[in-house]
Amino acid sequence: MPTQRFTLLALQSVLQQLLQGTGRWRRPVQAGRWQLSAVTLLAWLGCRWQPQCLGAPDYPDARHPYLETASDWQGMLGQAEHARVAPLLYTVARTCGVCPPPVERALHDVYAFTAVQNRLRLRELTTILATLEVADIPAIVLKGAALAGVVYGDIALRPMSDLDVLVRREHVNLSLDRFTCLGWTVGSIEPRTGTTLDYENELLLVGPPPARNLLEIHWDLLDSPHHQRTIDNNWLWQTAQPAHLGGVIALILGPEAQLLHLCAHLAFHHGRGDQPVLLWQHDVAQVLHVYRDRLDWDVILTKAQAFDLVLPLQQVLGQVLAMWSVPVPDNAMQRLAQLHPSPAEAVVFNGSPKAIAQWRNASGTIYPACPIGVRGPNSPCRTFFPHQPTCANATISPRASRFCCRTHIDGPSAFKKPSPSAVNSRILVDGFCIYL
């Protein structure tokens, strides 16, 4: 087993060097035909479910010359690599018969690299699940690891950068103790003990060398405190289903919960900023395709209303349906369009101008060094000023500015500009600049 693991790690390193050396790894997108390449990429990905669209061997008369020049092909290849859907594109390219050999070879290289990388990660997942089982800690595998083998049917098709598992809140500390004993380290330092469990939904762990895999332990699906209150985690556990993952049987979310989670995760965690979202949109489309005969839309719509996830479901499903022809019943979309979000959901999802202005003022006063990407602005506020009455009723949304955070504060007096003499009296704690 150690020899086989070393061989896979070595193969992963060699493939990555080859891809980088030939310029095939995350190649810059050609600027000349960006729009044409983007539209064609969507069409090609849709052909995974409708192969006749691009003239697969079974449909020789349906071939459409979307791309005419080498620049067009390179542009689409670059976009596919940037959006992390190159392995998916390869499954179409190897059967359609119109892809230039150099482009097909480049796609195959990324496909092979993803296969090796995911095999290593799924092997690590086996160890992780065994560790939790020994400690009698039930776990649900989330996102990429749960989608690659079960929903996509091929672990090489769905790239993943880390492993995600959901445990019950009361098992978080025990899980952390178990993994710490095995050489895993916490990815960030708490400014005060307990703040991560109180204000976040996940904890990042870094595995021991040489692989140094990333593991995110979740106890809630979303980092929004509002949705941590509205989403019924017991329902997630009751509807979880066993699946074969990396040679072991593990729990994954049921089809309805999977769809709700993917839509909410995309809308709240990846719906802002300049990061590519095509892979996450394709995840939703793939779930709709694979579970088309099993999805209970009555349950989906009822839970979306109960969990305050109406707007994410409307937005993401609308985007996916506009991009690809996926099997969603017309009456389901009509019923979804008729759902009205609660006032609280509307505030959390969209925010308000006053809330945004207050958050921006706060971010420049209390912790102006707060880096883009840090979640939960209420966390440092409640951590360093836990007894401030103006902060006690703060409502945090995971959707604002660039990193999805907005806050309602009882009054702007909670955050006052520091005096000139206080500018130099500050401390930097975990990336947050606090004036003393």
Beta strands, then each sheet from edge to edge (+ up, - down):
strand 1: 140-142
strand 2: 163-166
strand 3: 185-186
strand 4: 202-206
strand 5: 214-218
strand 6: 241-245
strand 7: 248-252
strand 8: 395-397
strand 9: 406-408
strand 10: 426-429
strand 11: 432-435
sheet 1: 3+ 4- 5+ 2+ 1- 7- 6+
sheet 2: 8+ 9-
sheet 3: 10+ 11-
end
